[in-house]
Amino acid sequence: MKCQVCNHENGDAQFCEKCGSNLTGTHASSDPADSVTRTDSASADSEYTHWSSSKESASHQPEPTRSSSVSPVPSLVKETTTVNSNNNNAPDHDTNQGSAGNQWNNFVQNEKVQQAKEVSKQYLSYFLSVLARPYQSMKTVGEQHALHGWLTMALFAVLTSTYVLIFFGSLGAEGIFISGFLRPLLFSAIILVAAAALIYGVLKLERITFRPKILIAQFGTLLVPAIVTLLLANLMVVISYSFANSLLVVSYIIVFVAMNTVLFHHPLNRTKAAIDSTYSILIVNALLVYLTYRLLYSVIVGLAGPFFSPFGRL
């Protein structure tokens, strides 16, 4: 049977298989306009159903255009954030390097301080043992005591300089750091180095085999009593000028005694020597006396000259 609404050919069914209209004619209209209206309505319903299903299927699919247009923005933001993070971390990195450098400097400084303390303890022990028996200690020192010898010579020069500075400072002299401390320091060091060089020259002239480090250790060992004498002179300079000056003279006499003791400790007066040992000893003592006189005299005159100037101290 043919449907009057959608013109679909049906069998003996009571309702249309396509649009569901009653085929028995009970509700069908014989008006052609009504049939057309029903047909248009059915077609519209069918098209609406197809559009709705297409709309729903499209709504469940991802939006490629939006994602593609938005995706570069987070990437750019991420790169900017990374750059800013690196820039912010750069000062932290420099700070960490600076703190590591400071820690290393502190470690090195502390290590040097510990070494200085250890050397000071060793020198104090050496100083006290030598002070009791200088000559016996001089005969047993080795190359490892050369540093102690140099330290003793340095102490001698420093204590001489402090004595001169305190002495003329107590007399009212001002602005005498260079002439009252640095010059005596330099001249005292020159005297001691010259004494060691004269010992070296005599032993070479006598063609005696020796080690220079042991020579410095022996000479420095015999200067330990001179250090004590200079310490007393620095303490007594504010009490008694005459006694303090006597102690200063005694300390320089010890320098001559130390030089000659080291020389006579070696086997001198060998037949193959160029000159007799008596003359070589006499020559080195005369040279050291002259050098000491010239240097100390220039220091004293330079400091005491303004006090005796007819114009007074300017």
Backbone as CSV, one residue per row, in Angstrom:
resi,resn,N_x,N_y,N_z,CA_x,CA_y,CA_z,C_x,C_y,C_z
1,MET,0.864,-1.190,0.000,0.000,0.000,0.000,0.897,1.236,0.000
2,LYS,0.532,2.238,-0.768,1.324,3.458,-0.908,0.856,4.495,0.109
3,CYS,1.895,5.067,0.776,1.575,6.079,1.797,1.169,7.371,1.117
4,GLN,0.120,8.011,1.636,-0.376,9.251,1.080,0.445,10.460,1.507
5,VAL,1.292,10.250,2.503,2.076,11.383,3.041,3.448,11.478,2.392
6,CYS,4.175,10.359,2.412,5.559,10.387,1.901,5.723,9.585,0.625
7,ASN,4.591,8.997,0.096,4.605,8.213,-1.125,5.511,6.986,-1.018
8,HIS,5.702,6.511,0.197,6.507,5.305,0.371,5.631,4.091,0.154
9,GLU,6.177,3.128,-0.595,5.413,1.925,-0.915,5.536,0.978,0.263
10,ASN,4.443,0.643,0.870,4.401,-0.272,1.998,3.624,-1.530,1.623
11,GLY,3.725,-2.532,2.438,2.954,-3.761,2.198,1.553,-3.639,2.791
12,ASP,1.132,-4.678,3.428,-0.186,-4.680,4.084,-0.117,-4.081,5.480
13,ALA,0.887,-3.250,5.712,1.049,-2.657,7.051,-0.018,-1.616,7.292
14,GLN,-0.345,-1.402,8.529,-1.351,-0.430,8.922,-0.776,0.983,9.017
15,PHE,0.531,1.094,9.254,1.216,2.392,9.371,2.406,2.404,8.422
16,CYS,2.782,3.587,7.949,3.912,3.734,7.013,5.234,3.442,7.718
17,GLU,6.064,2.712,6.985,7.341,2.333,7.584,8.315,3.510,7.634
18,LYS,8.083,4.535,6.820,9.029,5.653,6.758,8.604,6.801,7.649
19,CYS,7.379,7.257,7.492,6.938,8.429,8.257,5.973,8.086,9.367
20,GLY,5.496,6.851,9.399,4.600,6.423,10.481,3.146,6.856,10.333
21,SER,2.729,7.263,9.131,1.332,7.712,8.947,0.367,6.520,8.901
22,ASN,-0.848,6.794,9.256,-1.880,5.754,9.228,-2.285,5.505,7.782
23,LEU,-2.148,4.226,7.386,-2.411,3.889,5.998,-3.877,3.512,5.758
24,THR,-4.644,3.391,6.819,-6.025,2.952,6.648,-6.924,4.092,6.229
25,GLY,-6.412,5.320,6.305,-7.199,6.462,5.842,-8.025,7.076,6.935
26,THR,-7.936,6.558,8.163,-8.745,7.110,9.240,-8.325,8.519,9.569
27,HIS,-6.930,8.744,9.616,-6.411,10.077,9.963,-5.793,10.748,8.774
28,ALA,-5.871,10.043,7.579,-5.239,10.654,6.395,-6.163,11.681,5.807
29,SER,-5.607,12.646,5.242,-6.379,13.737,4.638,-6.348,13.574,3.136
30,SER,-7.499,13.818,2.527,-7.578,13.717,1.088,-7.181,14.981,0.385
31,ASP,-6.901,16.012,1.169,-6.506,17.310,0.596,-5.061,17.250,0.160
32,PRO,-4.869,17.571,-1.178,-3.465,17.519,-1.638,-2.570,18.498,-0.903
33,ALA,-3.085,19.690,-0.539,-2.253,20.680,0.197,-1.842,20.155,1.536
34,ASP,-2.794,19.466,2.165,-2.434,18.878,3.477,-1.370,17.832,3.315
35,SER,-1.426,17.086,2.198,-0.393,16.056,1.969,0.973,16.683,1.756
36,VAL,0.917,17.803,0.973,2.198,18.484,0.744,2.764,19.030,2.034
37,THR,1.895,19.577,2.858,2.352,20.133,4.150,2.957,19.060,5.026
38,ARG,2.292,17.913,5.044,2.824,16.815,5.857,4.167,16.346,5.312
39,THR,4.224,16.305,3.944,5.500,15.870,3.353,6.617,16.825,3.690
40,ASP,6.337,18.163,3.585,7.374,19.161,3.922,7.762,19.097,5.383
41,SER,6.729,18.850,6.222,7.027,18.761,7.654,7.916,17.566,7.954
42,ALA,7.588,16.425,7.289,8.412,15.226,7.524,9.823,15.425,7.033
43,SER,9.926,16.087,5.832,11.286,16.335,5.317,12.054,17.267,6.228
44,ALA,11.341,18.294,6.728,12.016,19.233,7.649,12.464,18.536,8.916
45,ASP,11.545,17.662,9.421,11.949,16.929,10.645,13.157,16.049,10.392
46,SER,13.176,15.427,9.190,14.322,14.560,8.874,15.602,15.352,8.753
47,GLU,15.498,16.537,8.075,16.709,17.369,7.940,17.173,17.918,9.288
48,TYR,16.213,18.314,10.148,16.578,18.818,11.482,17.269,17.749,12.293
49,THR,16.727,16.502,12.170,17.371,15.402,12.917,18.788,15.163,12.427
50,HIS,19.020,15.248,11.105,20.365,15.059,10.543,21.326,16.183,10.966
51,TRP,20.793,17.458,10.994,21.646,18.597,11.400,22.009,18.534,12.868
52,SER,21.039,18.083,13.677,21.303,17.983,15.126,22.350,16.940,15.422
53,SER,22.240,15.796,14.732,23.237,14.734,14.971,24.614,15.171,14.516
54,SER,24.666,15.942,13.367,25.963,16.444,12.894,26.550,17.451,13.867
55,LYS,25.680,18.292,14.448,26.134,19.306,15.410,26.707,18.672,16.654
56,GLU,25.995,17.618,17.131,26.463,16.951,18.352,27.783,16.243,18.119
57,SER,27.940,15.583,16.945,29.202,14.886,16.665,30.346,15.857,16.516
58,ALA,30.037,17.029,15.927,31.100,18.041,15.762,31.497,18.642,17.089
59,SER,30.567,18.740,18.036,30.886,19.340,19.342,31.808,18.473,20.163
60,HIS,31.832,17.168,19.909,32.699,16.263,20.660,34.102,16.187,20.096
61,GLN,34.323,16.764,18.905,35.657,16.715,18.313,36.499,17.863,18.849
62,PRO,37.905,17.711,18.945,38.775,18.804,19.426,38.813,19.930,18.430
63,GLU,39.157,21.120,18.894,39.222,22.321,18.074,40.662,22.570,17.678
64,PRO,41.072,22.131,16.460,42.474,22.269,16.075,42.882,23.702,15.864
65,THR,41.952,24.521,15.336,42.335,25.903,15.016,42.659,26.677,16.279
66,ARG,41.871,26.513,17.328,42.094,27.235,18.567,43.360,26.782,19.269
67,SER,43.560,25.448,19.264,44.748,24.949,19.947,46.005,25.377,19.226
68,SER,45.936,25.407,17.858,47.129,25.792,17.114,47.432,27.266,17.277
69,SER,46.396,28.073,17.426,46.642,29.508,17.575,47.082,29.869,18.970
70,VAL,46.730,29.066,19.967,47.055,29.406,21.356,48.363,28.772,21.787
71,SER,48.717,27.664,21.158,49.873,26.905,21.633,51.177,27.681,21.647
72,PRO,51.498,28.601,20.656,52.768,29.317,20.735,52.882,30.222,21.942
73,VAL,51.744,30.692,22.464,51.811,31.641,23.581,52.376,30.999,24.834
74,PRO,51.865,29.815,25.261,52.492,29.180,26.423,53.947,28.850,26.185
75,SER,54.313,28.488,24.955,55.724,28.189,24.671,56.584,29.411,24.868
76,LEU,56.095,30.570,24.366,56.843,31.806,24.527,56.953,32.190,25.989
77,VAL,55.862,32.012,26.709,55.883,32.323,28.139,56.855,31.415,28.868
78,LYS,56.876,30.155,28.459,57.786,29.207,29.097,59.234,29.580,28.845
79,GLU,59.524,29.981,27.559,60.906,30.379,27.250,61.298,31.622,28.019
80,THR,60.375,32.601,28.098,60.660,33.830,28.854,60.900,33.521,30.320
81,THR,60.079,32.617,30.859,60.254,32.237,32.255,61.594,31.575,32.482
82,THR,62.019,30.739,31.506,63.316,30.071,31.627,64.457,31.066,31.604
83,VAL,64.364,32.063,30.680,65.419,33.081,30.602,65.493,33.885,31.880
84,ASN,64.295,34.318,32.390,64.275,35.083,33.632,64.808,34.270,34.797
85,SER,64.470,32.976,34.788,64.978,32.109,35.853,66.483,32.004,35.806
86,ASN,67.039,31.898,34.567,68.495,31.840,34.435,69.141,33.136,34.875
87,ASN,68.493,34.272,34.494,69.043,35.566,34.901,68.996,35.742,36.406
88,ASN,67.917,35.247,37.020,67.810,35.359,38.469,68.793,34.445,39.179
89,ASN,69.097,33.307,38.548,70.035,32.383,39.169,71.473,32.805,38.993
90,ALA,71.753,33.704,37.998,73.140,34.126,37.763,73.745,34.818,38.972
91,PRO,73.059,35.827,39.616,73.648,36.418,40.825,73.847,35.411,41.935
92,ASP,72.872,34.468,42.048,73.043,33.441,43.073,74.284,32.621,42.809
93,HIS,74.540,32.324,41.518,75.736,31.544,41.178,77.007,32.322,41.530
94,ASP,76.990,33.648,41.181,78.154,34.469,41.528,78.336,34.562,43.036
95,THR,77.205,34.678,43.749,77.289,34.753,45.210,77.866,33.476,45.791
96,ASN,77.420,32.338,45.215,77.950,31.062,45.701,79.443,30.960,45.441
97,GLN,79.863,31.432,44.231,81.295,31.404,43.949,82.059,32.319,44.889
98,GLY,81.468,33.522,45.177,82.132,34.437,46.096,82.252,33.863,47.488
99,SER,81.180,33.224,47.971,81.247,32.629,49.301,82.224,31.467,49.334
100,ALA,82.300,30.704,48.235,83.273,29.609,48.183,84.694,30.151,48.200
101,GLY,84.908,31.277,47.462,86.239,31.885,47.488,86.601,32.405,48.862
102,ASN,85.615,33.014,49.547,85.878,33.501,50.906,86.175,32.367,51.854
103,GLN,85.441,31.272,51.692,85.710,30.119,52.548,87.108,29.569,52.308
104,TRP,87.520,29.533,51.021,88.857,29.047,50.721,89.918,29.988,51.292
105,ASN,89.695,31.306,51.163,90.652,32.269,51.714,90.742,32.139,53.226
106,ASN,89.588,31.951,53.859,89.605,31.765,55.311,90.333,30.497,55.692
107,PHE,90.130,29.446,54.881,90.823,28.192,55.171,92.326,28.350,55.046
108,VAL,92.751,29.021,53.947,94.186,29.227,53.757,94.744,30.102,54.858
109,GLN,93.999,31.152,55.209,94.476,32.050,56.254,94.577,31.311,57.580
110,ASN,93.585,30.510,57.888,93.637,29.749,59.130,94.785,28.753,59.113
111,GLU,95.038,28.173,57.963,96.147,27.228,57.862,97.481,27.936,58.095
112,LYS,97.617,29.135,57.524,98.851,29.901,57.741,98.996,30.296,59.206
113,VAL,97.888,30.654,59.825,97.935,31.014,61.243,98.370,29.817,62.076
114,GLN,97.838,28.656,61.729,98.230,27.455,62.464,99.717,27.140,62.273
115,GLN,100.199,27.328,61.049,101.623,27.107,60.801,102.473,28.100,61.575
116,ALA,102.026,29.367,61.614,102.772,30.380,62.365,102.806,30.044,63.850
117,LYS,101.688,29.572,64.374,101.657,29.174,65.783,102.605,28.017,66.043
118,GLU,102.621,27.069,65.123,103.505,25.912,65.311,104.971,26.334,65.276
119,VAL,105.306,27.221,64.335,106.690,27.713,64.254,107.059,28.490,65.507
120,SER,106.121,29.267,66.032,106.386,30.047,67.244,106.652,29.137,68.433
121,LYS,105.856,28.074,68.559,106.079,27.136,69.653,107.445,26.463,69.534
122,GLN,107.784,26.058,68.311,109.078,25.414,68.113,110.223,26.374,68.413
123,TYR,110.077,27.627,68.000,111.153,28.597,68.235,111.289,28.911,69.718
124,LEU,110.167,29.006,70.428,110.248,29.274,71.862,110.953,28.145,72.595
125,SER,110.635,26.922,72.237,111.315,25.776,72.843,112.806,25.795,72.510
126,TYR,113.108,26.087,71.253,114.512,26.190,70.825,115.230,27.320,71.570
127,PHE,114.572,28.460,71.712,115.183,29.623,72.351,115.537,29.325,73.811
128,LEU,114.624,28.710,74.532,114.862,28.424,75.948,115.964,27.384,76.138
129,SER,116.008,26.395,75.272,117.052,25.371,75.396,118.428,25.931,75.040
130,VAL,118.477,26.833,74.057,119.756,27.424,73.652,120.244,28.420,74.693
131,LEU,119.326,29.146,75.323,119.723,30.177,76.284,120.515,29.599,77.450
132,ALA,120.199,28.381,77.831,120.914,27.777,78.957,122.350,27.424,78.579
133,ARG,122.574,26.867,77.400,123.920,26.452,76.973,124.105,26.792,75.492
134,PRO,124.438,28.037,75.178,124.536,28.444,73.765,125.626,27.703,72.996
135,TYR,126.802,27.578,73.578,127.907,26.977,72.832,127.668,25.493,72.594
136,GLN,127.175,24.785,73.606,126.889,23.367,73.428,125.786,23.156,72.391
137,SER,124.798,24.036,72.396,123.733,23.935,71.395,124.257,24.248,69.995
138,MET,125.196,25.177,69.908,125.763,25.530,68.610,126.458,24.342,67.951
139,LYS,127.069,23.499,68.729,127.789,22.356,68.173,126.863,21.243,67.690
140,THR,125.598,21.270,68.095,124.683,20.181,67.749,123.586,20.592,66.771
141,VAL,123.555,21.843,66.371,122.486,22.263,65.463,122.726,21.701,64.070
142,GLY,121.643,21.621,63.306,121.726,21.123,61.928,121.057,22.085,60.961
143,GLU,120.888,21.608,59.752,120.283,22.463,58.726,118.830,22.820,59.045
144,GLN,118.141,21.973,59.803,116.745,22.263,60.136,116.613,23.457,61.067
145,HIS,117.725,23.883,61.691,117.697,25.043,62.581,118.077,26.337,61.875
146,ALA,118.250,26.295,60.560,118.608,27.515,59.826,117.497,28.561,59.931
147,LEU,116.235,28.113,59.899,115.123,29.051,60.037,115.155,29.740,61.391
148,HIS,115.490,28.996,62.429,115.608,29.599,63.758,116.733,30.631,63.791
149,GLY,117.803,30.353,63.073,118.899,31.310,63.005,118.463,32.617,62.350
150,TRP,117.725,32.511,61.242,117.223,33.715,60.582,116.236,34.472,61.457
151,LEU,115.383,33.749,62.174,114.434,34.404,63.072,115.150,35.150,64.189
152,THR,116.223,34.572,64.719,116.985,35.244,65.773,117.630,36.516,65.246
153,MET,118.154,36.463,64.045,118.750,37.654,63.450,117.689,38.729,63.201
154,ALA,116.498,38.315,62.765,115.425,39.283,62.556,114.986,39.913,63.873
155,LEU,114.897,39.123,64.930,114.546,39.672,66.239,115.592,40.669,66.727
156,PHE,116.852,40.382,66.469,117.919,41.298,66.859,117.732,42.657,66.179
157,ALA,117.449,42.652,64.889,117.276,43.908,64.162,116.035,44.660,64.641
158,VAL,114.940,43.950,64.890,113.709,44.608,65.338,113.888,45.208,66.723
159,LEU,114.510,44.477,67.643,114.700,44.987,69.005,115.656,46.172,69.038
160,THR,116.651,46.172,68.177,117.534,47.339,68.087,116.750,48.566,67.626
161,SER,115.871,48.380,66.649,115.079,49.493,66.134,114.101,50.018,67.180
162,THR,113.452,49.119,67.896,112.519,49.570,68.934,113.246,50.303,70.055
163,TYR,114.458,49.865,70.361,115.238,50.564,71.394,115.534,52.001,70.969
164,VAL,115.991,52.176,69.752,116.307,53.526,69.260,115.049,54.386,69.221
165,LEU,113.938,53.805,68.794,112.687,54.565,68.719,112.212,54.982,70.103
166,ILE,112.260,54.062,71.065,111.823,54.386,72.430,112.772,55.407,73.068
167,PHE,114.057,55.250,72.835,115.048,56.137,73.460,114.845,57.581,73.005
168,PHE,114.791,57.810,71.716,114.657,59.177,71.222,113.221,59.685,71.349
169,GLY,112.262,58.781,71.383,110.894,59.217,71.648,110.727,59.739,73.060
170,SER,111.411,59.123,74.021,111.345,59.606,75.392,112.032,60.955,75.568
171,LEU,112.900,61.311,74.629,113.562,62.614,74.675,112.721,63.721,74.050
172,GLY,111.578,63.360,73.516,110.684,64.355,72.944,110.753,64.477,71.442
173,ALA,111.482,63.598,70.773,111.558,63.670,69.321,110.245,63.192,68.712
174,GLU,109.818,63.847,67.639,108.573,63.522,66.964,108.823,63.266,65.481
175,GLY,107.946,62.434,64.901,108.074,62.138,63.473,109.366,61.436,63.122
176,ILE,109.752,60.475,63.947,111.050,59.813,63.749,110.867,58.331,63.391
177,PHE,109.727,57.991,62.825,109.516,56.576,62.518,110.518,56.079,61.483
178,ILE,110.769,56.894,60.454,111.696,56.464,59.408,113.132,56.467,59.925
179,SER,113.539,57.577,60.506,114.925,57.676,60.989,115.144,56.950,62.298
180,GLY,114.101,56.753,63.086,114.257,56.111,64.390,113.887,54.652,64.425
181,PHE,113.234,54.151,63.375,112.878,52.728,63.363,113.334,52.021,62.093
182,LEU,112.955,52.561,60.941,113.264,51.871,59.688,114.767,51.854,59.397
183,ARG,115.428,52.981,59.592,116.878,53.009,59.327,117.656,52.111,60.281
184,PRO,117.409,52.164,61.596,118.094,51.191,62.479,117.777,49.742,62.138
185,LEU,116.533,49.488,61.721,116.166,48.124,61.331,116.998,47.661,60.142
186,LEU,117.097,48.518,59.148,117.870,48.171,57.954,119.352,48.037,58.275
187,PHE,119.903,48.958,59.039,121.337,48.933,59.331,121.711,47.752,60.219
188,SER,120.852,47.400,61.173,121.129,46.229,62.023,121.111,44.949,61.196
189,ALA,120.165,44.851,60.265,120.117,43.680,59.396,121.371,43.601,58.527
190,ILE,121.836,44.758,58.045,123.062,44.776,57.227,124.257,44.298,58.042
191,ILE,124.354,44.711,59.283,125.480,44.304,60.139,125.482,42.791,60.342
192,LEU,124.313,42.216,60.625,124.245,40.772,60.865,124.530,39.973,59.597
193,VAL,123.978,40.407,58.476,124.247,39.716,57.214,125.725,39.839,56.853
194,ALA,126.320,41.002,57.117,127.749,41.181,56.846,128.591,40.256,57.718
195,ALA,128.198,40.070,58.984,128.937,39.152,59.866,128.871,37.726,59.332
196,ALA,127.674,37.295,58.911,127.548,35.949,58.354,128.343,35.820,57.058
197,ALA,128.355,36.868,56.234,129.123,36.832,54.988,130.620,36.786,55.250
198,LEU,131.088,37.481,56.276,132.514,37.434,56.627,132.921,36.050,57.113
199,ILE,132.068,35.411,57.887,132.350,34.024,58.307,132.461,33.123,57.086
200,TYR,131.519,33.283,56.176,131.525,32.487,54.941,132.810,32.726,54.152
201,GLY,133.240,34.004,54.054,134.448,34.321,53.295,135.703,33.720,53.900
202,VAL,135.815,33.783,55.223,137.011,33.230,55.881,137.075,31.720,55.688
203,LEU,135.944,31.034,55.862,135.939,29.578,55.698,136.248,29.179,54.260
204,LYS,135.759,29.962,53.305,136.121,29.692,51.919,137.605,29.956,51.678
205,LEU,138.109,31.017,52.315,139.537,31.325,52.168,140.400,30.238,52.785
206,GLU,139.932,29.662,53.859,140.651,28.562,54.508,140.418,27.225,53.810
207,ARG,139.559,27.229,52.785,139.260,26.014,52.012,138.701,24.902,52.896
208,ILE,137.761,25.313,53.709,137.098,24.375,54.623,135.734,24.032,54.053
209,THR,135.387,22.754,54.059,134.083,22.305,53.584,133.042,22.513,54.677
210,PHE,131.957,23.166,54.321,130.881,23.445,55.286,129.583,23.618,54.515
211,ARG,128.498,23.674,55.279,127.176,23.889,54.706,126.659,25.248,55.156
212,PRO,126.247,26.078,54.205,125.796,27.436,54.570,124.631,27.450,55.555
213,LYS,123.700,26.520,55.441,122.570,26.505,56.352,123.009,26.223,57.785
214,ILE,123.948,25.312,57.934,124.464,25.029,59.277,125.211,26.242,59.813
215,LEU,125.883,26.959,58.937,126.593,28.172,59.341,125.613,29.209,59.895
216,ILE,124.490,29.416,59.221,123.483,30.360,59.698,122.872,29.875,61.012
217,ALA,122.633,28.575,61.124,122.073,28.029,62.357,123.026,28.227,63.531
218,GLN,124.317,28.022,63.315,125.299,28.209,64.390,125.404,29.673,64.813
219,PHE,125.459,30.562,63.831,125.565,31.980,64.146,124.307,32.480,64.858
220,GLY,123.134,32.059,64.397,121.895,32.463,65.055,121.770,31.902,66.455
221,THR,122.276,30.701,66.693,122.221,30.111,68.033,123.019,30.942,69.028
222,LEU,124.177,31.415,68.636,125.018,32.207,69.536,124.494,33.627,69.730
223,LEU,123.519,34.059,68.927,122.915,35.384,69.098,121.751,35.396,70.088
224,VAL,121.356,34.242,70.591,120.234,34.187,71.528,120.497,35.022,72.780
225,PRO,121.684,34.978,73.407,121.921,35.861,74.564,121.800,37.339,74.214
226,ALA,122.149,37.725,72.981,122.010,39.116,72.570,120.535,39.528,72.515
227,ILE,119.649,38.599,72.181,118.215,38.902,72.160,117.727,39.231,73.570
228,VAL,118.162,38.449,74.534,117.767,38.709,75.929,118.310,40.054,76.386
229,THR,119.540,40.354,76.023,120.144,41.639,76.393,119.370,42.815,75.798
230,LEU,118.950,42.696,74.540,118.184,43.770,73.916,116.790,43.906,74.530
231,LEU,116.194,42.801,74.926,114.908,42.883,75.618,115.034,43.663,76.916
232,LEU,116.088,43.373,77.673,116.326,44.121,78.913,116.602,45.590,78.634
233,ALA,117.324,45.872,77.566,117.614,47.263,77.206,116.330,48.020,76.868
234,ASN,115.405,47.382,76.151,114.135,48.035,75.827,113.294,48.294,77.077
235,LEU,113.406,47.405,78.062,112.650,47.594,79.293,113.285,48.653,80.200
236,MET,114.613,48.742,80.183,115.316,49.654,81.090,115.495,51.054,80.520
237,VAL,115.150,51.265,79.233,115.402,52.563,78.625,114.561,53.660,79.272
238,VAL,113.407,53.317,79.821,112.574,54.319,80.481,112.966,54.518,81.940
239,ILE,113.882,53.707,82.434,114.311,53.797,83.843,115.689,54.420,83.958
240,SER,116.623,53.875,83.193,118.002,54.365,83.254,118.598,54.356,81.853
241,TYR,118.909,55.547,81.350,119.494,55.639,80.017,120.872,54.999,79.959
242,SER,121.668,55.238,80.964,123.049,54.744,80.940,123.090,53.215,80.983
243,PHE,122.258,52.624,81.822,122.244,51.162,81.912,121.696,50.550,80.629
244,ALA,120.679,51.173,80.056,120.111,50.663,78.814,121.113,50.749,77.670
245,ASN,121.866,51.858,77.615,122.890,51.980,76.573,123.991,50.948,76.747
246,SER,124.326,50.639,77.999,125.347,49.613,78.255,124.869,48.251,77.756
247,LEU,123.599,47.955,77.967,123.051,46.686,77.483,123.063,46.635,75.953
248,LEU,122.807,47.776,75.320,122.861,47.813,73.853,124.272,47.525,73.354
249,VAL,125.256,48.087,74.006,126.650,47.845,73.615,127.005,46.371,73.827
250,VAL,126.554,45.799,74.920,126.836,44.389,75.200,126.231,43.495,74.118
251,SER,125.039,43.825,73.657,124.392,43.003,72.630,125.213,42.992,71.339
252,TYR,125.840,44.126,70.985,126.669,44.158,69.774,128.024,43.492,70.004
253,ILE,128.485,43.512,71.232,129.703,42.753,71.533,129.452,41.263,71.346
254,ILE,128.246,40.814,71.722,127.894,39.398,71.547,127.914,39.027,70.067
255,VAL,127.551,39.955,69.184,127.612,39.683,67.740,129.040,39.361,67.326
256,PHE,130.007,40.121,67.810,131.415,39.854,67.481,131.866,38.534,68.080
257,VAL,131.441,38.274,69.314,131.811,37.003,69.953,131.224,35.826,69.177
258,ALA,129.997,35.945,68.747,129.352,34.861,67.993,130.081,34.612,66.681
259,MET,130.463,35.678,65.989,131.177,35.513,64.720,132.502,34.789,64.921
260,ASN,133.257,35.199,65.918,134.558,34.565,66.162,134.417,33.143,66.684
261,THR,133.367,32.885,67.460,133.167,31.523,67.973,132.877,30.552,66.830
262,VAL,132.057,30.974,65.896,131.769,30.115,64.743,133.031,29.881,63.923
263,LEU,133.838,30.904,63.759,135.082,30.741,63.002,136.028,29.759,63.684
264,PHE,136.222,29.901,64.983,137.157,29.021,65.692,136.598,27.629,65.922
265,HIS,135.288,27.465,65.687,134.717,26.126,65.782,135.194,25.249,64.627
266,HIS,135.587,25.847,63.528,136.079,25.092,62.381,137.611,24.985,62.443
267,PRO,138.155,23.957,61.857,139.629,23.758,61.890,140.356,24.771,60.991
268,LEU,140.797,25.868,61.585,141.473,26.913,60.819,142.977,26.637,60.742
269,ASN,143.688,27.563,60.107,145.157,27.552,60.008,145.677,26.290,59.322
270,ARG,145.047,25.942,58.236,145.566,24.830,57.443,146.714,25.335,56.573
271,THR,147.602,24.444,56.249,148.802,24.831,55.491,148.467,25.294,54.079
272,LYS,147.343,24.816,53.525,146.996,25.197,52.161,146.193,26.501,52.101
273,ALA,145.954,27.160,53.245,145.245,28.433,53.240,146.113,29.517,52.616
274,ALA,145.430,30.527,52.040,146.167,31.596,51.357,146.951,32.452,52.344
275,ILE,146.319,32.823,53.468,147.008,33.607,54.499,146.796,32.926,55.844
276,ASP,147.527,33.380,56.813,147.417,32.801,58.153,146.046,33.146,58.757
277,SER,145.533,32.236,59.561,144.211,32.419,60.139,144.156,33.618,61.075
278,THR,145.272,33.960,61.709,145.289,35.117,62.619,144.949,36.401,61.869
279,TYR,145.535,36.553,60.690,145.283,37.770,59.916,143.868,37.778,59.334
280,SER,143.401,36.636,58.949,142.037,36.593,58.397,141.006,36.934,59.474
281,ILE,141.218,36.431,60.714,140.310,36.759,61.806,140.392,38.241,62.135
282,LEU,141.589,38.773,62.142,141.781,40.194,62.445,141.116,41.082,61.394
283,ILE,141.225,40.701,60.162,140.654,41.507,59.077,139.126,41.536,59.154
284,VAL,138.508,40.393,59.361,137.040,40.363,59.388,136.494,41.117,60.595
285,ASN,137.209,41.083,61.727,136.760,41.837,62.894,136.883,43.336,62.662
286,ALA,137.960,43.739,62.029,138.136,45.160,61.733,137.075,45.652,60.768
287,LEU,136.760,44.851,59.778,135.718,45.247,58.825,134.349,45.368,59.496
288,LEU,134.045,44.436,60.366,132.746,44.475,61.034,132.659,45.651,62.007
289,VAL,133.767,45.946,62.699,133.776,47.101,63.606,133.544,48.389,62.833
290,TYR,134.223,48.533,61.718,134.077,49.751,60.918,132.651,49.892,60.382
291,LEU,132.076,48.795,59.888,130.716,48.841,59.350,129.710,49.181,60.440
292,THR,129.880,48.571,61.609,128.964,48.841,62.719,129.061,50.296,63.161
293,TYR,130.285,50.787,63.262,130.478,52.174,63.684,129.835,53.146,62.701
294,ARG,130.060,52.940,61.414,129.532,53.864,60.421,128.003,53.880,60.404
295,LEU,127.418,52.710,60.479,125.958,52.642,60.392,125.286,53.182,61.649
296,LEU,125.755,52.743,62.809,125.140,53.225,64.047,125.418,54.706,64.267
297,TYR,126.595,55.166,63.889,126.927,56.576,64.044,126.019,57.450,63.171
298,SER,125.744,56.995,61.952,124.861,57.777,61.085,123.445,57.843,61.640
299,VAL,122.983,56.751,62.274,121.648,56.750,62.867,121.584,57.701,64.058
300,ILE,122.588,57.617,64.947,122.580,58.443,66.160,122.719,59.918,65.822
301,VAL,123.611,60.244,64.893,123.816,61.643,64.516,122.562,62.195,63.838
302,GLY,121.938,61.387,63.008,120.729,61.848,62.340,119.588,62.135,63.296
303,LEU,119.524,61.403,64.408,118.462,61.615,65.389,118.821,62.656,66.439
304,ALA,120.091,62.660,66.861,120.509,63.577,67.934,120.960,64.925,67.410
305,GLY,121.200,65.044,66.116,121.674,66.312,65.564,120.770,67.487,65.857
306,PRO,119.445,67.372,65.684,118.576,68.524,65.969,118.612,68.990,67.418
307,PHE,118.914,68.075,68.353,118.958,68.479,69.760,120.161,69.382,70.053
308,PHE,121.243,69.224,69.298,122.466,70.000,69.527,122.647,71.100,68.490
309,SER,121.646,71.284,67.644,121.717,72.337,66.650,121.602,73.713,67.317
310,PRO,122.371,74.709,66.870,122.254,76.042,67.487,120.894,76.672,67.252
311,PHE,120.164,76.182,66.256,118.833,76.703,65.985,117.729,75.892,66.666
312,GLY,118.160,74.844,67.415,117.171,74.009,68.085,116.491,73.068,67.079
313,ARG,115.468,72.378,67.532,114.717,71.459,66.687,113.668,72.246,65.909
314,LEU,113.751,72.166,64.574,112.827,72.893,63.722,111.584,72.047,63.474
